[in-house]
Amino acid sequence: MKYLSLLHRWSGGLIGLLLAVLGFSGTILLWEGSWVSVPGAHDPLAENVQLIGHIAEREMSAGATRITFAGGELGLHQVAREGGGGAYLNQHGDTVAAWSSQWQRPELWIFDLHHHLFAGETGELVAGWAGVFGLLFVISGFILWLRGRAKWRPRLLPRKFQPGPIVSHHRDLGILVAPLLLLSFLTGTAMVFKDVTATVLSPFGKLETRSRLPEVEQGKGPAPVAAMLLEARARFPEAALRRLSAPMKPGQPWSVTIRQPFEWSMNGRTRLMFDGSGELVKVDDPAKGSQASSIYEKFLPLHSARVGGLAWKLVMTLSGLGLTILGGFGTWSFWFRRVKKRKRPQIARVGLEIAAA
């Protein structure tokens, strides 16, 4: 038990701050739809496929690489351009905000911080391993809590900002939010390490870790993206249009992503792929997928509180704030607030000297 406590403390001291950053940034992103202050952000959704097609053709011909269409969370179309630039359009197609770098929009750089730590795929792996350590912290913390469970008191903040009370608070708060942290860490790491997740979920069927893109003809002239959107709506009339993506490389298809009513994912997983002339070449329909894919699809909505309404959002907010407090206070107390050794009372030393004499 002594060595487990030592390992728990030192590991927390080394990566506790990273976990606090992930917890705090994730909590902010949970409420993104509430604090994005752009005109039209909270407009009700009015999906007009013809108008959306006209806007999409205009933006794609102007160099857009991806358009995420307005939805229930954000009533604006988000246009992404090369080099990190982009714009928000209202549902009439008017530009209400534009940027040339993600640093000009807090929701973009906070998203990049939480998912990639500003370091692309490498940062995503680091965040994933931090989640693995988080799982081990929850398990080891529970084991360590058992020996002192009689002293447990429910506290959101420490009684005093001193090493002893902070350690007690860490134990008391940790056991309160442990089930929520377990869910956050499990869903987060499962999305990062998809190959491992595929192995774990293999009893439920095959999970495609990398969707193979068909090779297609580029076509002559501008791609008929409006016709692609109409085709998607015709094939899935009850689905919501969520995203249009241009080919990243020559020979890759255009992609229209939609969300069917049974899907939990905010942007959906139903994807239709087209060649440069607008001909449909492939359809990925999750309704025909495996049970493993259905389970995997629910990780992101649970992790980001895109299901369950306000109640689940508050639950995940508690998880994020709990991680922030545990990681932040734990790091601070470990590195900057050392317990001072008590000095022996002067009177005791005098007594010993007299006795010796």
N, C-alpha and C positions, 0 to 999 in steps of 0.2 A: 504493500500500500504506500510505503514511503517513496519508493521509486516511481510509482504511478503519479503521485502528487508532484514530485519533482519534474517529471516529464510534462505533465499538464501545465505547470506554471511556466516552465522555460519555453515550451512551444507557443503558449499564449503570449508570452512576452515578445516572441519573435514575429508572429504574424497576426497578433490581436488587432493592431492598427489597420492592417489590410482588411480584416473581416469587418471592422467598424466602418470603413469606407464603403465596402460593398453593401452593408446593411443600410447605411444612411442614404446612399445614392439610389438603392432599390426602393426605399420608402418614398423618396421624392417622386420617382417614376410611377409609383402606384397611383398618385393623384395628378398625373400629368394633364389629363383632360380638364382638370379644374383650374389649374393655374396658368395655362398657356393663354396669354393675354393678346390675342390677335383678333381683329374684327372678323366676325363670322365663325369663330371657333366653336361657339355653342349654338349655332343655327340648327334647327331640326333637319333631319335627313330627308331629301326629296330626290330620289334616284330617277333621273331622266336619261335613258341610255343614249338617245340621239344627241342630247346636249353634251353628255360625257364624252361621246365619240368625237364630236367636233373639237372639244377642248384637248382631248388626247392627241388628235392628229396635229393640231397647231403646236402643241408643246413638243411632241416628238420630232417634228420637222425643224424645231428650233434648237434641238440638241439634247433634249431630256433623255436620261437613261432609264428612269423608272418613275411611275406615278402611282402613289397610294391614294385611293379614292376616299372621299369623305365617308365617315361611318358614325356609329352611335357615340363613340368616345370623343371624336373630333370632327366637327362639321366642315372641314376644309380638305381640299385636295393638296397633297404634298408632292411636289415635283423635285426629283433629284437630278443633278447635273454632274458632269465630270469635274474632278478637282475639288469635290466637297461642297460645291455651290448648290443652290436650290431656291424654292419659292413655295409660298402658300397661296392657293387660289381659292376664292369662295366658290360656291356651287353654281354661280353664273359664269365663272371663268375669269373673273377679275383678279389681278394680283394684289394681295393685301399685305404681303411681306416677302422680302427677298434677301438672300445672303450669298456671299461668295466663299464663306468658310464656316465650318460647323461651330467655330468659336463665337460666332455672332448670334447663335441660338442656344440658350441654356439647355433646352430639352434634348438637343442633339449631342452636345458634348457630355452631358450627364449620362445619356444612354451609352455613349462610347466608353465612358469611364466604368460604368457598371458591367458592361459586357466584355470589353477588351482592354481595360486599364490603359487606354491610349496607345496600345502596342499591337493592334491587329490580332492575328491568330496566336501569337506568342502570349499576349496578355490574356487572351481567352483561356489558354491552357493554365496559366498561372492562377487565374480566378477559379478554374475548375479544381486545381489541386488545393487551393485554399478551402474550397467547399469540402473536399475529402478530409482535410484536417478538422474542419468544423464538425463533421460527423463524428470523428474520433473524440473531439472535445465534449460533445454531448454524451457519448457513451462513458468516457472516463469520468466526466463530471458527475454523472449519475451515480457511478460506483463510489466516488469520493463523498458524495452527499449522504450516502446511506449511513456512514459511520457517525455523522453529526446531525442526523435528521431530527433528533429531539430538540435541537436548538433552532429549528427552522422558524422563520417569521416572514410573512409576505411583505416585501418592501419593493417599491419601484425605484427608490433612491436611497443611498446610504445615510445613516443617522449623522455621521460626521465624515468629512473628507480627510480621513486619516487611514493609515494602512489596515489596522484591525477592522474597523467598521466597513471598509471597502471590500475586504476579503469576505466578511460575513454577508454583505449585500450581494456580492458576486454569486455566492452559493444560494442565497435565498431567491434571487431573481432568476438565476440559471435554471433551477428546477421548475419554476413557473412557466417559462417559455420554451423549455426543452422539447415538448412535442411539436411546437410550431417551427422551431429551428431545425428539427429533424426533417420535417416536410420540406422546408426551404432548401436545405442542403441536398436532400435526396433528389428533388426535382431539378435543381440547378446543375448538379454534377451529372445527372443522367442526360441532360441536353448537351453538355460539353463532350462527354466521353460516350458518344453514340455507339461505337463498336462494342464497348463493354455492356451498354444497355441492351443492345441487340442479343448478346449472349444470355443475359439474365432473363430477357423476355422470350427466349427461343421456345419454351414450352407452349407459348400462346401463338406461335407462328413466326413467319419470317418478317424481320424488320429491315426494310431497305435503308441501308446507311448512306448510300450515295445514288441518287436518281440519275440514270444514264440518259443524257440528252441525245435526241436523234440529230443526225446531220441533215441539213436542209439547204435548198437553194436560196441565195440572197434575194433574188428578184430584181426587177428593173424599176427604178423610180422609187418614190416614197411607199412605204408599206401601208396597206389599207387597214390601219388599226381600228377605225370605226367599225368596219365590217367584222373584224375579229371580235369586238365587244358584242356586237349584235348576234354573232354566231354563238358566243358563250351564253348569252341570255336565252337564245332560242333552245339550246340544248338543256339548260338548267334554269327554267323560268322562275323557280322559287329561290334561287341563290342570289346573293348580293355580290356585285362587282367589287373587288378589293384592290387589285393591283395589276398594272401593266408594266412589263419589263422588256426592254430592248435587248437584242443579242449582245453578249459581252465580247464575243469573238466571232470572226467570220465563220459561217457554217453552222452556227448555233441558232436555235429557233426563237421566235418571239413567244412570250409567255403571258397568258391571262390567268390570274389567280382569282378564284371566287370562293365564297363561303356558303356551303349548303346549311339548311336549318339545323341538322343534327350535329354539326361541327362545333367544338368548343373554342378552337383557335380563333382569335380575333380577326386574322387575315385569311383564314381558311387554308385548306390543303388541296382543294380541287384545282387542278391546273390543266389548262388547254394550251397546246403548243402549235404554232403556225409557222409556215415558211414565209419567205419574203413577199410572196404573192398573195398571202392571206389564206392559203389552203391549210386546213386542219390536218396535222400529221400525227398527233398523239394526245390522249386524254388520260390524266391520272385522277381516278375517281376513288376517294377513300372509302366509299360505300362498298367497293369491291375488294378492299384491302383486308389484311389479316387482323386478328384481335390484338396482336402485339402492336401494330401500327395505331390502332384505336386507343390503346392504353398510352402509348408514347405521345399521342396528340394532345392529351390532357395535361401533360406536365407543365407546359408554358402557361396556359390559362390559370392553373392552380398557383403557379409560382408568381405570376404577375397580377393575380386577383382580377382577371377578366371574366370570371364567372362568380356566381354567388351574391351579386349585388353589393350593397353597402356593408352588410354584415361581414362578408368574407374579406372585403377590402380593409375593414377595421381589424380583423383578425391578423391579416398579413402585415398591417401597419405595426401592430404590437410585436410581431416577429422581427421586423426590420429595426424598430427602435430598441428592442431588447438586445439584438446583436450589436447595435451601435454602442449601447451603454456598457454591455459586458466587455466588448473588445476595447473600447476607449478607456474605461476606468481600469480594466485589467492591465493594459499596457502602461498607463500612467503610474499605477501603484507599483508595478514591477520595476520600472526603470528610474523613476524620479522620486518615489516616496519610500525610502528604506526605513525599516524599523530601527530606531535608535536603541542601543543597549542601555539598560538601566544602570545608573551608577549606584554603587553600594553606599548606603547612608554613612555620613561622616561619623555619626555617633557610634555606629557598629565598629568602625575601625579603631576608634579611641578605646572602646571597651576591650577589643582584642589586644591592644598595646598594653593596657593596664594589666590584663590577665597574664600577658607574657612577662611583664616585669615582676 
